[in-house]
Amino acid sequence: MARINDYTRNEVKNIVYSFFAEECEVDKGQITDQTNIIKDLDGDSLMFLELIEIFKKKYNLEIELKTIGKYAVKHPVSTIGQLIDMQMLIIEHENRLLELEK
Amino acid sequence: MSDPGIVFLFPAFASDYKDNLSLSIPGYAELFKVFLTRASDSTDSDLTSFDPDSHNFLENELKNQYIAYIQSCTCASILRSKEVKPGIQAYYSMGIYAALFNSGSVTFETGLDLIKSAFTVIRNILQDESFSMCSIIGLNIDDIRHLILLTDQDTEVSNQNGEFSFILSGRLSSLKQIISQAKEEGAIHTGLFAVKVPYHSQFLRETQSGFSEFIGNIRISDPETPILSSLDQILLTTSGQIKSELIRNLYNPFNWYKTHMKLSELGFRIFIECSPVPSLIKIARFIPGEVKYLTPLSAIGSPLFSDTQ
């Protein structure tokens, strides 16, 4: 289990903001934690998947996509802030993410 | 002169037009109108009322295919006029017809005839409209096969877009069942397509004879630019191969993932999607390899081609 600190959180936030700014062709300064990924940025689930792959590589994570999918069904993400929170949990718990449900 | 590093990609029909770049592509509106008028005359179908903003053709599979074909032909023709020429072409599903026109294998009108004939032959063999297609992202092939086994097994994997991205074709009721189950199994995304034809599945095997007969009566030339088969990733260089591919394409699964990998393996690095509505670019996010994806607009404006314009 990885230990999450402020540095990691800021790093994750920066990656998420930069990713959506580039993918959705918007100014990074326009994105906040309250920004709705679909309504405000016209984002999609493919972007979510791509972001997961970026974090899997960066933090060398061992987690199956379907584990994230199962978690996401119960904890749907709609804003950038919620997405960052989920990524933090993924980095922290990896394949044990679903144990948080127990 | 063709560039050995460039691939022209031809997508299937659109599911929406929200990212339509057509107005930004120099010369697009004028040439599209010319092709649209020719297509209306040739098909006896009123295509001139096409309006991407109102999405008025999305519900009509045949018109939607015509429009995708015309859009692709327009983009590829503009690129060629700017001396942006491919060393190879690849097609996604029914994008084969535009690939054939742009390789010089068929005329523009013959491409339209092929679309209409395939559609008619399919409609003649399908007894009802209880078929469709769907996408599932986030599960692997073993998971997908397991889900198929849980149904009446009247669905098939009709395409693989990536390691965790699949398209299925088959009975609508079973597809809905699979989608529901896939969500429970942890699929990141599922979606039912707005089509009533199970393309690339054995349900269309009976099209073989009717479509063969039609193809036997039209002129198909050897392609000037080779086309990579999406079915088995071999190079199509003769009219005989093209004819066989056209027939098999309706009822055989294809593999976009392997096609993409093969193009990379062959050394192609610049992939230009010949459409004003990017779709293959999105799929390519999950295919490994160092390739550069360009829209027609970005290709025309790219410094990569500045010395050829």
Interface residues (C-beta under 8 A of the other chain):
Chain A: D42 D44 S45 L46 F48 L49 E50 I52 E53 E64 L65 K66 T67 I68 G69 K70 A72 V73
Chain B: K18 I137 G138 L139 D143 F164 K183 E184 E185 G186 A187 I188 H189 K282 I283 R285 F286
